[in-house]
Amino acid sequence: MLKILFQGDSLTDCGRDRTGNNPVQAYGYGYVNIIASKLMCDRPGTVVYNRAYNGSRIGDTYSRWIEDALNVDCNVMSILTGVNDIGFGIRMNQGADAKKFRFIYELMLNEALEKNSSLKLMLGEPFLFKIVNNTPELGRDIVADWDIWNGQLTERRAVVKELAEKYGAVFVPFAERFEAAQSIAPPEHWSIDCIHATNAGHELMARTWLECAQNAGII
């Protein structure tokens, strides 16, 4: 039986219900909800957990790693993180640089595999968008300083890919897919503010994740 845990920040949280009183909103409105809905329809018995938190940096995720990851009964763990460490770092000097990001990320993976050596890992590639047509307020500094933001994003993308290779995890190329998708529609079709995805963006994320999971024999 599939038991999938999703970890990350607001891109994964997407307003999920944390009270347990509203199961329809348990997964939020984003790609996790799309994935969960499809899998639970096609494969009754599938269990999905969303334990992502808005605003989480890699250190924030690690601070709740015991209760929200190691203590969760799952056989697949999906992680998407990285953008907040870039944003908090550039805007407030409060984010982990690439070296610290890698150290904490690897620590989380090691602890997860120590707990369950047969755990299947899926590591999502972080991404950003450069919306130059009526740039939303949240993304204006991203566009103005794109070379800095994208340079740090490139570092985080490389870290995630390296860790996926090192630990035999499935690398989910979200950034690569969004880059390709911008030949079909502009960035504002896929993102609302250079960071967060639109409905179309979440659908693309879900399709990418499901494709990678299927190719890896996870689903």
N, C-alpha and C positions, 0 to 999 in steps of 0.2 A: 504493500500500500504506500502510495506517495504521501510524504509529509514534508511540505516545503515551508521553509522559513525565509522571509524577506527582511533584510536589514538595510538601513541607510538613513537618508535625511528626508527633506520635504518632497523630493522627487518621487520617493517611494511611499512616504507617509500619506500624502494627499488627503488630509482631513479624516483619517480613519477614526472610528469610534473606539475609544480606549476603555469605556465603562463596561462593555460586554452586554449592554442593554439593547443594542441595535445591531443585530447580526448582519443586516443588509448593508450596513456601512462599515463592517469590520475591516475591509480592505482598502477603504478610501475610494476616491473617484478615478484613480489613474491606472497605470499599466498592470499593477498587481490585481486590481479588481477584474480587469479584462482576462488576465491569465487564469485567475481563480475561477471565474464564471465558466470559462471554456472547459477547464480540466474537470471541474466538479460535475459538469453536464455530461462530458464524454466518458469520464471515469469516476462513477459514484464511489464514494469512500475516500477520495482524495481529501487530504487535510491541508489547509493553507493558513499560515500565520503571517501577519504583518506586524513587525515590532520596530519599524522605522520611527524616527522622531524628527519633526521640523527643526531646522537650525543646527542639526548635529554635525560637529566636526569629527574627525577620526578619533580624537581623544574622548569626546563625549560618548561616542558609540562604545568605546572600550570600557568606559566607566560603568556601563550597564551590561557588560558582556556576560556576566555570570547569570543574572536573572533573565535577560532577554535573548540569550543565545544558548549558553551552555546548559541551562535548565529547561530548554524547550526541546521536546521530543520530536526530532525531525531527521530525515535521511537525505534531504537536499537543503543546502543553504545558499541563498543568493544575496550578494552584497553589491550595493551601488553607493559610492561615496567619493569625495574628493573636491567637489566644487566649493563647499563651505570653507575648507581650509585655505583655498585660494582667495576667496572673497574676504574672509575674516583677516587673513594675513595682509592683503593689500590695503584694505580699508581701515583696519584697526590694529594691525600687528598682533593678532590673536589667533593665527592659524598655524598649523604644523607645516614646516617647509617640507620639501620632497623627501629629504633624508629621514626626518621624524615620521612623516606619513608612511614611508615604507616600513620603518621599524615597528610602528604600532599595528599596521595592517598585518604584517607577518606574524606578530605576536598573537593577534586574534585568530589567524588561520591555524597556527600551531596548537593553540589551546582547544580550538574546535575539533581538530583531528586527534588530539590526545584523548578527548572525551569520546569521540566516535571515529575510529580509524577508517570506517567504510563510508563516511559521510561524503556525499557528492557536492562539490563546490562550483558555484557559478559566479564569476566576478564581472560586474558590469563596468564598461569603459565610461569614465566621466566625460561630459560634453558641455559646450557653451555655444551660443549663437551670436552672430554679429548682425543685429537688426539696425540697419541704417535708415530705413524708411519710417519716419515718425517713431524714433527710438523711445520706448517706455522709460519712465523716470528711473526705475530700478536698474536699467541696463545702460544708462548714459555714460557712466564712468568706464564700463566694460568696453563700449565702442570707442570712446575717446582714447583709452589706453589699451587697445586691442593687442598690440604686440606683447605687452607685459602679461596680460591675462592669458593669452593663447600660449605664450611661452611656458608659463607655469602649468597650464592645462596639459601641454605636450609632455612635460615631465611626469605628471600624475598618470597620464595614459600609459606611458612607458612602464611605470612602476607596476600598475595593475596587470599589464600584459606579461611582464617578467615574472610576477608572482603566480599568475595563472600557469605559466609554463613550468615553473619550479615545483608547484604543488599538484600538477596534473589536473588543474581545475579547467572548467569550461570558460573561455573568454568570450564575453558578450559584447560585440563591437558596436555599441550604441553610437558613438561619435562618428565612426566610419559610415554607418548607415544614414545618419542625418546629413553628413556631407554629401553623400550621393543623392539623397532626397531633395537637396536644394537645387538640383538640376531640373526637378519637376515643379517645385513651388518654392517661393522665397522663404527666408528664415522665419518671418512673422507668421507663416502658415503653420510652422512646427513649434514655435515657442511664443509665449506671451510677453516675455521680458528679458530675453537673452539667456535665462537660466531654466525656468520652468516650462514644461511642455503644454501645448494645446491638446485638445481631444485627439486631433490627428496625430500629434506627436506621441501621445501615450499609446495610441493604436500601433504605431510603427515600433515603439519599444516592445510592446507585447508580442508582436509578430516576430521581431528579432529574437527575443528571449525564447519563445516557443520553438522557433526554427533551430536555434542552437541546442536547446534541450533535446529536441528530437534527433538531431544529428549525432548527439553524444549518447543516445540510447537511454536517456533519463526518463523520457516519456514515450 
